Amino acid sequence: MKPAVTLITDSLNRRRGGAEIYLTGLAGFLVQHGHPVHVLVRRDHADFSLPGVTVEVVPAGGSGLRGEKNFVRAVHRRLRGDEPVVLSTIALPGITHYQPHMGLQRRGFLASRDSRNTAFFRSVHALASPFNLKRRWLLQMQEQLLTRTATTKIMVFSRLVHAQILEDYPVPAANITVAPLGVDLDRFHPEKNRHRQPADKLKLLFTGHNFQLKGLHCLFAALGQALKNGLSAELHIVGNGHRPAFEKLAARSRVAGHIRFLGLVDGPAAAALYRSCDVLVHPTFSDHCSLVVLEALASGMPVITTRQNGAAEFIEPEKSGIIIDHPRDTAALAAALLRLQDRQKLAAMGAAAAALRPQLDFNRHAQAVLAWLTTR
């Protein structure tokens, strides 16, 4: 039998986001290639079932910082020390392989601060951060792993995060593998024989659970500017973000009549939504490598995103999408929306996005992960 893989993560509930979707797909791939997978999670998800994958909920009482510490201690006690492969998305002692799905904690905290709407709230965020004990502890755990453990192998999903690690920490470059993400091409594919009329409204899609970090407020501002300059569009918003606050913001931005909050959309409905919309707009302040961008490209959708997104590395600017320098550059974001109102340009960019599909295949990525896990 091929060596077993122990996977440590917070949850395998696919409804929570891209990381959980990715990990369930990876676990299935490893099992198909003969590697039993045992998953240690903090949160149970009763609906999860995958042949060859066993899931063990590690009891860790408490919440906040206490819950984090209890989980780490419980996992550390649970590991025997002789497991051949221990892959974790959480910075823990005793693991052999590490995937920082959220990128660098330090960079993420700075991006969270930068995403605040005003200079005042950015200052408040900066002043409050030292008192956020859970945040400080998570940062400390990751820094310990990246500065004191020369034997842990690290995999990142973009050159962006690879460069950030080398800039911030004394990690040997040989310890870091870059493996761009992939998606299920059977689920995410272009719609055949779709014809849009020049008079049709541009159907924009935004999807993400953390509305603030993903730049929805910046999109509202840009959409308001573009509407004043002749854009005819409607924005569909997917995710479990804090809707009441953003409904109020949409009203203040005078875009409320042009948006629809759809809540959580997953499974076949999510894939169908990509095919029914024209452009994915993802003006994020920070993303390791956004899965929604790859899903959109595989569906033949042009993407507007930022340089703060590792998934932008798949995009040839002005060919399969548009990359803006910063989410706060709402003038550039508005101009991008207006450019894609040109149906010929939109169709050409959609075709260029669909042409990227061979690079976006999840199996290609999973093969790279398998080689990373099994190569001594």
Secondary structure, 3 states (H helix, E strand, C coil): CCCCEEEEECCCCHHHCHHHHHHHHHHHHHHHCCCCEEEEECCCCCCCCCCCEEEEECCCCCCHHHHHHHHHHHHHHHCCCCCCEEEECCCCCCCCEECCCCCCHHHHHHHHHHCCCCHHHHHHHHHHHHHCHHHHHHHHHHHHHHHHCCCCEEEECCHHHHHHHHHHCCCCHHHEEECCCCECCCCCCCCCCCCCCCCCCEEEEEECCCCCCCCHHHHHHHHHHHHHCCCCEEEEEECCCCHHHHHHHHHHCCCHHHEEEEECCCCHHHHHHHHHCCEEEECCCCECCCHHHHHHHHCCCCEEEECCEHHHHHCCECCCEEEECCCCCHHHHHHHHHHCCCHHHHHHHHHHHHCCHHHHEHHHHHHHHHHHHHCC
